[in-house]
Amino acid sequence: MKFLVMVQGSQADYEAMKGKGSAHSPVWSEEDIQAMFAFMQRINDDLAESGELIDAQGLAEPRRTRLVSADENGRPVVTDDPYDRTREVIAGYWVLDCDSLDRVTEIAARVARCPVPEGSTDYPVVIRPIMEDAEDM
């Protein structure tokens, strides 16, 4: 079964990693950042070794987001930087091929233990099954 596993963050979190902290996003030190990257790399390495990893990516800061919709005449409507500083968005993801929901839940629980500075917002790790055919709806 394939699953999308997502971690969340906000623009304030990305800014905190660049040295601009706030009430719910304390400043990250270089050591904090390196600990997070090392932690995530170990997870990626383990998932690659087990054959469960299909893809994993961190996403650019929400400020670089663009939404595209259509107006009543079908013309594109473009909105740059649609999120405020505190709104949660997807910060990164894994596409995994696991034997069961229980297995992917074990992986998500491990991801949830990622080291962050004290006082950081505690975001849940989101698991979404990937539909492989119409029966998955």
Order of alpha helices (4+ residues) and beta strands (2+ residues): beta-alpha-alpha-beta-beta-beta-beta-alpha-beta
